[in-house]
Amino acid sequence: MNRRSVLAAFAGGLLGSANAKPMMATVQASTETSLLEAARSLAAEPYRPPDRTLPAPFANLTYDAFRGIRPRAGDAAFLPQGDGFAVDLMPPGLYFPDRVMIERVVAGRVETVRFSPQLFDFEPRYFDAVPDEAPGAGFTGLRLRHPINAADQLDEIAVFQGGSYFRAIGRAMAYGLSARALALGTGGPEPEEFPRFTRFRLHEGDGSRIRLEAVIDSPSLTAHFETTLAPGDDTLMDVTVTVFPRKELTTIGIAPLTSMYLKGPMHAAVSDDFRPRVHDTDVLVIENGARETLWRPIANPARVESSAFFDESPRSFGLFQTARRYDDFEDTEARYHHRPSAIVTPKGNWGRGAVVLVEIPTADEFLDNIVAFWRPEDPLQAGNTYRFDYTLRWTLQEPEVEGLARVLQSRSGEEHDQPGVRRFVVDFDVEPDGLLMDLSADAADPASVFGKSLFALPEGRGSRATFLLKPNAADTIELRLVLRDQAGMAKSPVWLHRWTRKRDGGA
């Protein structure tokens, strides 16, 4: 699913003619059933797949025609939602055929919004007459607004649309990576299952925060999703996901983050592109239960790669964009240097399990190919209830490393005067005096790591750790590097990298 292009199409486009006759989204009274109980009850019923057939004018749309459908301001866009917040309602079509019931709490009353094509403007180049009604059509998501950049401007702060996907931004950010409520089978041998939002209930904002609930359905589970979203310099989401399995779940992903990585200095030759970097995020950072900080640069592999970082009671994990200068990307349109990082901080004890990183090959920047999530060690059993609470922070800030040296950059490339050898370079923001490189390589076949060196960079730029790798017969090698003081205490995050022959060639 090419979600990135479609979401970009909506992000900049607004809204119909300012002179259009106001239509307003019509509402009807809704029973104030607890959505948590609605999700629980749904799990006891057989799964009913959605009807993805769309009526005219929403059926069989091209990309440009889909972009030509715009929510009208005052009708399906900029609808007041309490103090300081507004909501836009999203139409169906193209990659978004699954309809979602949308309920709004207005003046303390729960109301269901009735869908009509007349809530949208349609670009005349792609549409002739638009019918008053479109039986079987419905909204596919919503977009939240709040003044985060200027007091008199309702900026986009979050979008919930497609499967259980959503993404958010704070002040001076551009949309980048996405989150999901749940993942199932991601990176595994069986086809991935995509749980989907089926019902939203949007509560009234109080000037600084707004609450959203949703029901989630799929063949394997139902769930209740709830978040309270506080936008600002960072946008913070308090999230609760309550899962009701229909069957045993062994491949569930909790708090999944989904991103794009095409190229960067660890392997720039993967794409013939004028830009030095093309990615939403470039490193997975984990603060594990043993109070280690793991720093895992992500990559665009030649085959699907899954890595599991086993843990108990993780403190946090996140996908970070560490490059923050325009010069890092040289892209005047995509604004990769303004795209947020996202950090998951569990509440309570999540027990034993693993942070899983899945890296998928991609030839362009339009498909998300990176996923990170928590997978519990024990399967979730049918008929039981499982609750996961966490905070999700969207930020431009650097990773917190709690007194350790920061990793400034990671690079690799062929050692041209030594065939079959690859050089790795990792820079830290600390002087090298008194520090030692603790470097190891784990491989099924013997590998050779040599030529390691730690030295100061010019102009007080910190230190550089560098080494050479000759894989010999190995196909995959796990590299681990940490700086230690003379007493053996870690003074940097644990830097990790997976070398694979198919990705990096002979070296």
Secondary structure as GFF3:
##gff-version 3
##sequence-region A 1 507
A	DSSP	alpha_helix	3	12	.	.	.	ID=ss1
A	DSSP	beta_strand	26	29	.	.	.	ID=ss2
A	DSSP	alpha_helix	35	43	.	.	.	ID=ss3
A	DSSP	alpha_helix	63	67	.	.	.	ID=ss4
A	DSSP	beta_strand	69	71	.	.	.	ID=ss5
A	DSSP	beta_strand	79	80	.	.	.	ID=ss6
A	DSSP	beta_strand	82	83	.	.	.	ID=ss7
A	DSSP	beta_strand	86	90	.	.	.	ID=ss8
A	DSSP	beta_strand	101	106	.	.	.	ID=ss9
A	DSSP	beta_strand	109	114	.	.	.	ID=ss10
A	DSSP	three_ten_helix	117	119	.	.	.	ID=ss11
A	DSSP	beta_strand	120	122	.	.	.	ID=ss12
A	DSSP	beta_strand	141	146	.	.	.	ID=ss13
A	DSSP	beta_strand	155	161	.	.	.	ID=ss14
A	DSSP	beta_strand	165	168	.	.	.	ID=ss15
A	DSSP	beta_strand	178	180	.	.	.	ID=ss16
A	DSSP	beta_strand	182	184	.	.	.	ID=ss17
A	DSSP	beta_strand	196	202	.	.	.	ID=ss18
A	DSSP	beta_strand	205	206	.	.	.	ID=ss19
A	DSSP	beta_strand	210	217	.	.	.	ID=ss20
A	DSSP	beta_strand	221	230	.	.	.	ID=ss21
A	DSSP	beta_strand	235	245	.	.	.	ID=ss22
A	DSSP	beta_strand	252	259	.	.	.	ID=ss23
A	DSSP	beta_strand	261	263	.	.	.	ID=ss24
A	DSSP	three_ten_helix	268	270	.	.	.	ID=ss25
A	DSSP	beta_strand	278	279	.	.	.	ID=ss26
A	DSSP	beta_strand	283	287	.	.	.	ID=ss27
A	DSSP	beta_strand	293	297	.	.	.	ID=ss28
A	DSSP	beta_strand	305	312	.	.	.	ID=ss29
A	DSSP	beta_strand	316	320	.	.	.	ID=ss30
A	DSSP	alpha_helix	326	329	.	.	.	ID=ss31
A	DSSP	three_ten_helix	336	338	.	.	.	ID=ss32
A	DSSP	beta_strand	341	347	.	.	.	ID=ss33
A	DSSP	beta_strand	352	359	.	.	.	ID=ss34
A	DSSP	beta_strand	370	376	.	.	.	ID=ss35
A	DSSP	beta_strand	386	395	.	.	.	ID=ss36
A	DSSP	beta_strand	407	414	.	.	.	ID=ss37
A	DSSP	beta_strand	422	428	.	.	.	ID=ss38
A	DSSP	beta_strand	436	443	.	.	.	ID=ss39
A	DSSP	beta_strand	448	456	.	.	.	ID=ss40
A	DSSP	three_ten_helix	458	460	.	.	.	ID=ss41
A	DSSP	beta_strand	463	470	.	.	.	ID=ss42
A	DSSP	beta_strand	476	484	.	.	.	ID=ss43
A	DSSP	beta_strand	494	500	.	.	.	ID=ss44
A	DSSP	alpha_helix	501	504	.	.	.	ID=ss45
###
